[in-house]
Amino acid sequence: MSFDDLQPRIAVAVGLLALIPAIIYAVGRPSFGGYVAAINVVLIFWSLYLATEPVANDHHGDESASSAP
């Protein structure tokens, strides 16, 4: 298996591995910095996951919709 065969949504899900060190940092420090970092990792993951979602009803290139009367 190569990186070319990897689907974008699966590659984004691998980014959740960044949550592990953020949680370890949050538990080991008395400040809220680690928790903020963990929330940021989740927000970035979720936005990339939604951005790589397949597009439904893609009418790009539909000639009947772009023709002038």
N, C-alpha and C positions, 0 to 999 in steps of 0.2 A: 504494500500500500504506500502510495506517495502522497505528497501534499496536494498534488493536482486532483486527486480523487476525493479529497476531503470536502465535505459540504460546508458552506459558510456558517450555517447555524450550529454545526457541531464544533467548528473551530471557535466560535464565540463562546460556546459552553465551556470549553477548556479554560477560558478566561476566568471562570469562577474559581479556579485554583488559586487565584490571587486573594481570595477571601481567607484562606488558611493563615497566611502570615499576618493579615490585618487583624484577625480575631486573636491570634497569639499575642500580638502587640497590645491589643485592647485589654486583654486579661492581665498582662504583665505590667501595665502602667496605671498609675492612679488617675490620669487625666482622661478626658473624653476624646482625645485625638484618634485613638485606635478605633473607637466606635464610629466616629465620623468617616474615617477611612473605609471601614467595612460597609457603611451605608453608600459611600461613593462607588465602591466596587459593584455593589448590587445595582445601583442606578445606571452605571455604565453598561453592565451586562444586559440589563433589561432593554435599554435603548438600542443597543447593537442587535439584540435578538429580534426586536420589532423591525429594525431597519433591514434585516436580511430575510424578512418574511416574504414568501412568494406573493406576487401581485395577482389578484383575482380579476377577471373580466378586463384583461388588458386589450384595449382596442387600438393600440398603436399601429398605425399603418392601414387602418380601415378607411378605404377610399370613399365609401358612401357618407361617412361623417364629415369628411373634409371637402366635399365637392360643393361648389358655389351654385346657387340657383340661376 
